[in-house]
Amino acid sequence: MAKAAARSKGKGAAGKLNGLSAAEAARAIAAGEITSEALVAACLDHIEQRDAKVRAWSWLDPAQALGQARALDRELKKSGPRGGLHGVPIGVKDVLDTADMPTQMGSAIYDDWRPRTDAACVALVRKAGAVILGKTVTCELAGIAPRETMHPLDPTRTPGGSSSGSGAAVADFQVPVAFGTQTGGSVLRPASFCGVVGYKPTYNMINRAGVKFAAESLDTIGLIGRTVEDIALVADVCIDRPPVPLTPLDAPPRIGVCRNVMWDEFATAETKAALGDAASRAKAAGAEVREFELGPAFKELFSLRGVVNDYERACGLAWEWAHQREKLSPQMVKTVEQGLAVSHDKYQYTLRLMESCRRDLEAMMGDLDVLLTPAADGEAPVGLHYAGNPAFQALWTMLHVPTISLPLSTGPNGMPVGVQLVAARWADRRLLAAGSWLMRLA
């Protein structure tokens, strides 16, 4: 199967500054080979050419972005790089607060809303020298009602959601890396659909201060980039430690192939082929590959995902429901109504089951380094009214484990199909190292 990223480069980014990865750009800026201003200008020029066809940005001020870049270039000459992201542009999903830009959350309720502070993760990347290029489009309140973003490879298809703008902007070489958030599958699914790398870290590894909660027991701030190296670089910055290069694996990883509890109902032919192809390549490269099955408790947990999601969304939107209900989408109204109907006893039961399954999964994985499982249920669906099925991402979000989507395959229509790696909680560096190893086989 063809590597999905190869098709993305057909947009003409190869050889241009906006085609650089975040890590490449950071090294080139630090070495004085390019300026942040030139890099940001290249990204803005590409956005201008492509914005009418992709619509990835909810707020973008070219003059402000270039002003940040020029200031960082002056700072570099005077005192050296501020940190590991000096001069590198980053997109911020529009549910994360930014002190100098609106945070509108894809909702008419928050049109032109201006917070006074940055979200913690935004403040940390600024501290490391990043240019906040702009705010990327989100589905309404990080939910399921799509907004205006279109797929950069096929405008008739969804880019996924709710981190739709981040996935599309990164895939289209408009920005090298962007923040997303995931409550069900809102980082991994856009990454799989758009043919880029999506990373959902261990729950709450990236501090969530300054994010509008969708469902606080599930919400996780993640990243979308074009390389695993970029993901590792920005992830280090977001936990406020000096970036550390990924250590290559000492030996090929031990991989459990997990077709999981949604396989029979949701896996398409291209999803099955992508998983089989990745497993075969890993085995041929020396990995230990064996089957891995989840038990009945995990199937029950998956069936209860809506209990937590809907209950917590209803509670979190109490003010909006009381005072601005008419500005909520029909999809969000339905979600809140479902949440209001959930009993607290059932909600607590589900939370306890989540905790139990987390303990069980860690024991079941044993000596396995990672699990290999579908990232999504196939190619991006045709139509912009639906952001895609979260079935293959939602269970892992409930389990609070780190996951990464890798763009390793394409489907029958030439559209990207990702595969997902899963590691035990807090084994994020192992996950990223395994992801880097598998990407090198493509």
Secondary structure, DSSP 4 states (H G I P E B T S, - for coil): ---HHHHHGGGTTTTSGGGS-HHHHHHHHHTTSS-HHHHHHHHHHHHHHHHHHH--EEEE-HHHHHHHHHHHHHHHHHH--SSTTTT-EEEEETTB--TTS---TT-GGGTT---SS--HHHHHHHHTT-EEEEEE--SGGGSS---S---SS-TTB---SSSHHHHHHHHTTS-SEEEEEESSSTTHHHHHHHTSEEEE-STTSS--TTB--S-TTT-EEEEEESSHHHHHHHHHHHTTS---PPPPPSSPPEEEE---TTHHHH--HHHHHHHHHHHHHHHHTT-EEEE----HHHHHHHHTHHHHHHHHHHHHTHHHHHH-GGGS-HHHHHHHHHHHTS-HHHHHHHHHHHHHHHHHHHHHHTT-SEEEEESSSSSPPB-SS-----HHHHHHHHTT--EEEEEEEE-TTS-EEEEEEE--TT-HHHHHHHHHHHHHT-
